[in-house]
Amino acid sequence: APFVMHIFKRPQKIQAQQLVNAVEMLVLFTQDTARFFKDMQQLTVRHIKFGVKADYVKPFGRAILAALKKILGDEWDEPTRTAWEALYEGVSTFIARSLSSGASITNVALVQGDVDKFVDAVSCTPRGERSKALTEVEVHGKVVSPLYWAIRDGKFTIAKFIIDDLLAIRADREEYYYGREMLWESHPQLAHVLCQECPMLLEDVFDGLMWHSHTILDGQFRVNFYIKELYGDPDEVDPWDAPLSTLTLEGLPPMFTHPVVEKVIEVKWKQFVRNGFLVLQLYFTLVVILFTIGFVVHGNSCDTSWTYVRLLVGFMAVVFILVFSALIFSQWRCG
């Protein structure tokens, strides 16, 4: 099979070890099928990277069987030959199917880290299917995220393109296309992964979550923020696992200067924090005033009215301690 010779350019010692590994994989198929399928995913990706096609599987199988025949000698009898041929036939069919499904233009570009080839592959996808193509690819019968794939392989340029393309707003005569919902739906741990692997891409995500008009009116222009997923829904997601919580725990301080993050914090402040904060400050102010009057200005007075003021301050202090102790305990229980 001269058309596959370009793949076998490594030293013979390495090729000999690869042959042994291939035979061990065949044996593994009969002993531990679950582990075989698990290892095959990584093996498929490596073979796609080297340019292996499904058509190469059968010639390679003939080479393996010929090598086994030569090694076993007289022990290569008819039952042995039949058993090995049947084994390879079953395995090779599965491997060829995996290579065929995984050798799409998009997958090959991802494996090779070729940005231009990846962009060309995505450009051929219809607008209505573009978001799905950028969030799901099939390798070895398993759906994986091309974004996570690119990030974990260190191909950050491709990851940046995926994010920018998904969060670009497009339109035709019938509808608008915006991949924000599909991005968050298929990548619920996106904030965590980006904080851990490549925090510089978070700015691209934030940029894609806002749109501003090019028309300036009275020195201002309109800005739309698409922060539903970043804001988090406590009825659907644990607030401690929400993207904003992840940014707080794992993110870098400069992230919180981005307009999108500032907007999320502003909305949460106005809806949940501001009123409570103002009431608490008013409570503290009242305690300070009463304390100053009862313990400083009239601290030595035996007048009953000032005694009541001092008792009121003590009561308010006890209430404060009990309320905040309960709050700390509830927060501790929630982790």
C-alpha positions in Angstrom: 0.0 0.0 0.0 2.4 2.8 -1.2 -0.3 5.5 -0.7 0.1 5.1 3.1 3.9 5.2 3.2 4.1 8.9 4.0 2.6 8.2 7.4 5.5 5.9 8.4 8.4 8.2 8.5 9.6 7.6 12.0 12.5 5.4 13.0 11.9 1.6 12.8 12.2 1.2 16.5 9.3 3.6 17.1 7.3 1.9 14.4 8.0 -1.5 15.9 6.7 -0.2 19.3 3.6 1.2 17.6 2.9 -2.2 16.0 3.1 -3.8 19.4 0.8 -1.2 20.8 -1.7 -1.9 18.0 -1.7 -5.6 18.8 -2.2 -4.8 22.5 -5.2 -2.6 21.5 -6.7 -5.5 19.7 -6.2 -7.8 22.7 -7.6 -5.1 25.0 -10.8 -5.1 22.9 -11.5 -8.7 24.0 -10.5 -8.1 27.6 -11.7 -4.7 28.6 -14.1 -3.2 26.1 -14.9 -0.1 28.1 -11.2 0.9 28.4 -10.7 0.2 24.7 -13.5 2.7 23.8 -12.1 5.2 26.2 -8.5 5.0 24.8 -9.9 5.0 21.2 -11.1 8.6 21.5 -7.5 9.9 22.1 -6.2 7.5 19.5 -8.6 8.8 16.9 -7.6 12.4 17.5 -3.9 11.5 17.1 -4.5 9.7 13.9 -6.6 12.5 12.5 -3.6 14.8 13.3 -1.3 12.6 11.3 -3.6 12.5 8.3 -4.8 8.9 8.7 -7.9 8.2 6.7 -10.5 5.4 7.1 -9.2 3.9 3.8 -5.9 3.1 5.5 -7.3 0.8 8.1 -7.7 -2.3 6.0 -4.1 -2.2 4.5 -2.7 -1.7 8.0 -4.7 -4.7 9.2 -3.2 -6.9 6.5 0.2 -5.7 7.6 -0.5 -6.6 11.2 -1.8 -10.1 10.3 1.2 -10.7 8.1 3.5 -9.7 10.9 1.7 -12.0 13.3 1.9 -14.9 10.8 5.7 -14.3 10.5 6.2 -14.1 14.3 4.1 -17.1 15.2 5.4 -19.4 12.5 4.0 -22.9 12.8 1.6 -21.7 15.5 -0.2 -19.7 12.9 -2.8 -22.4 12.1 -6.2 -22.0 10.6 -8.1 -21.4 13.9 -5.6 -18.8 15.0 -5.8 -17.0 11.6 -9.6 -17.1 11.6 -9.7 -15.7 15.2 -7.3 -12.8 14.5 -9.1 -12.0 11.2 -12.5 -11.9 12.9 -11.1 -9.8 15.7 -9.5 -7.2 13.4 -12.6 -7.1 11.2 -14.7 -6.0 14.1 -12.2 -3.5 15.4 -11.3 -2.1 12.0 -14.9 -1.4 11.2 -15.3 0.6 14.4 -12.0 2.4 13.9 -12.8 3.3 10.2 -16.2 4.6 11.3 -14.6 6.7 14.0 -12.0 8.2 11.6 -14.7 8.9 9.0 -17.0 10.7 11.5 -14.1 12.5 13.1 -12.2 13.6 10.0 -14.5 16.5 9.1 -12.8 19.7 8.0 -13.6 21.3 11.3 -12.1 18.5 13.4 -9.0 18.3 11.2 -8.4 22.0 11.6 -8.9 21.8 15.4 -6.4 18.9 15.7 -3.8 20.7 13.5 -4.4 24.0 15.1 -4.9 25.6 11.7 -6.9 28.8 12.3 -7.3 29.7 8.6 -8.6 26.2 7.8 -11.0 26.3 10.7 -12.3 29.7 9.6 -12.9 28.3 6.1 -14.7 25.3 7.4 -17.0 27.4 9.6 -17.6 29.9 6.8 -19.2 27.0 4.7 -21.8 26.4 7.4 -25.3 27.9 7.0 -26.0 30.8 9.4 -28.8 28.8 11.1 -26.4 25.9 11.8 -23.3 28.0 12.6 -23.8 28.1 16.4 -24.3 24.4 16.7 -21.2 23.7 14.5 -19.2 25.9 16.9 -20.4 24.3 20.1 -20.7 20.6 19.1 -18.4 18.3 17.0 -18.5 14.5 16.9 -15.3 12.5 17.6 -15.4 8.8 18.1 -19.2 8.8 18.4 -19.0 11.3 21.2 -20.1 14.9 21.1 -17.4 17.3 22.4 -17.0 21.0 22.6 -14.6 22.5 20.0 -14.2 25.5 22.3 -13.0 23.4 25.3 -11.0 21.2 22.9 -9.2 24.3 21.6 -8.6 25.7 25.1 -7.2 22.5 26.6 -4.9 22.0 23.6 -3.6 25.5 24.0 -5.0 26.7 20.6 -6.3 30.0 22.0 -6.5 31.7 18.7 -9.1 29.2 17.5 -10.9 29.5 20.9 -11.0 33.3 20.5 -12.5 33.0 17.0 -15.2 30.6 18.3 -16.2 33.0 21.1 -16.1 36.0 18.8 -18.1 34.2 16.1 -20.7 32.8 18.5 -21.3 36.2 20.1 -21.5 38.1 16.8 -25.0 39.3 16.0 -26.0 38.5 12.4 -29.3 38.9 10.5 -31.0 38.1 7.3 -34.5 38.8 6.0 -36.1 36.3 8.3 -34.4 36.5 11.6 -31.4 37.5 13.8 -28.7 35.0 14.7 -26.9 35.3 18.1 -25.2 32.3 19.6 -25.2 33.6 23.2 -27.8 31.2 24.6 -26.3 28.2 22.9 -22.8 29.1 24.2 -24.0 29.2 27.8 -26.3 26.2 27.4 -23.6 24.0 26.0 -20.8 25.4 28.3 -22.4 26.0 31.8 -18.9 26.0 33.3 -17.5 28.5 30.8 -16.5 31.1 33.4 -14.7 28.5 35.5 -12.8 27.0 32.5 -11.8 30.4 31.2 -10.7 31.7 34.7 -8.5 28.5 35.1 -7.2 28.0 31.6 -7.1 31.4 29.7 -8.5 34.4 31.6 -7.6 36.7 28.7 -10.5 35.3 26.7 -13.0 36.5 29.3 -12.8 40.0 27.8 -13.9 38.6 24.4 -16.9 37.0 26.1 -17.8 40.2 27.9 -17.4 42.2 24.7 -19.8 39.8 23.0 -22.4 40.3 25.7 -22.9 44.0 24.9 -24.0 45.9 21.8 -23.8 49.6 21.2 -25.3 51.9 18.6 -23.1 53.8 16.2 -25.5 56.7 16.3 -24.7 59.4 18.9 -27.6 61.5 20.2 -27.0 64.4 22.6 -23.5 63.0 23.4 -24.8 59.6 24.2 -25.3 56.3 22.4 -27.5 53.3 23.2 -26.0 50.2 24.7 -27.7 46.8 25.1 -26.4 44.3 27.7 -27.1 40.6 27.3 -26.4 39.5 30.8 -29.1 36.9 31.6 -26.7 34.0 31.9 -24.0 36.0 33.6 -26.5 37.4 36.1 -27.7 33.8 36.9 -31.2 32.5 37.8 -31.3 31.2 41.4 -34.3 29.0 40.5 -32.2 27.2 37.8 -28.6 27.5 39.0 -27.1 27.4 42.5 -26.1 31.0 43.1 -22.7 29.9 44.3 -22.1 28.2 40.9 -23.3 31.2 38.9 -20.8 32.8 36.5 -20.6 36.0 38.6 -19.8 33.9 41.7 -17.1 32.1 39.8 -15.6 35.4 38.7 -15.6 36.6 42.3 -13.8 33.5 43.6 -11.4 32.8 40.7 -11.3 35.9 38.5 -8.7 38.7 38.4 -9.5 42.2 39.7 -9.3 43.9 36.2 -12.3 41.8 35.1 -14.6 43.8 37.3 -13.8 47.0 35.4 -15.5 45.8 32.2 -18.8 47.5 31.5 -20.7 44.2 31.3 -19.5 43.0 34.8 -20.2 46.5 36.2 -23.7 46.4 34.8 -24.4 43.0 36.4 -23.1 44.2 39.7 -25.2 47.4 39.4 -28.4 45.5 38.7 -27.8 43.1 41.6 -26.9 46.1 43.9 -30.1 47.9 43.0 -32.4 44.9 43.3 -31.0 43.1 46.4 -28.3 45.1 48.2 -28.9 48.8 48.2 -32.1 49.0 50.3 -30.8 46.6 52.9 -27.4 48.4 53.0 -29.1 51.8 53.6 -31.4 50.4 56.3 -28.3 48.8 58.0 -26.4 52.1 57.9 -29.4 53.9 59.3 -29.5 51.3 62.1 -25.8 51.8 62.9 -26.2 55.6 62.8 -29.1 55.4 65.3 -27.0 53.1 67.6 -24.1 55.6 67.5 -26.3 58.5 68.3 -28.0 56.8 71.2 -24.7 55.5 72.5 -23.2 59.0 72.3 -26.2 60.5 74.2 -26.6 57.7 76.7 -23.0 56.8 77.5 -20.9 59.9 76.6 -23.0 63.0 77.1 -25.1 61.7 80.0 -22.9 58.8 81.1 -22.8 59.9 84.7 -26.5 60.8 84.9 -28.8 58.8 87.2 -31.9 60.1 85.4 -34.2 57.1 84.6 -34.7 58.3 81.0 -31.0 58.1 80.2 -30.9 54.6 81.8 -33.6 53.5 79.4 -31.5 54.9 76.5 -28.5 52.9 77.6 -30.7 49.8 77.9 -32.0 50.4 74.4 -28.5 50.6 73.0 -27.6 47.3 74.7 -30.8 45.7 73.4 -30.0 46.9 69.8 -26.4 45.6 70.1 -27.7 42.1 71.2 -30.2 42.1 68.3 -27.5 42.9 65.9 -25.2 40.1 67.2 -28.0 37.5 67.1 -29.1 38.5 63.5 -25.6 38.4 62.1 -24.7 35.2 64.0 -27.7 33.6 62.3 -26.7 35.0 58.9 -23.1 33.7 59.3 -24.4 30.3 60.3 -26.7 30.1 57.3 -23.9 31.2 55.0 -21.6 28.6 56.5 -24.2 25.8 55.9 -24.4 26.9 52.3 -20.7 26.5 51.9 
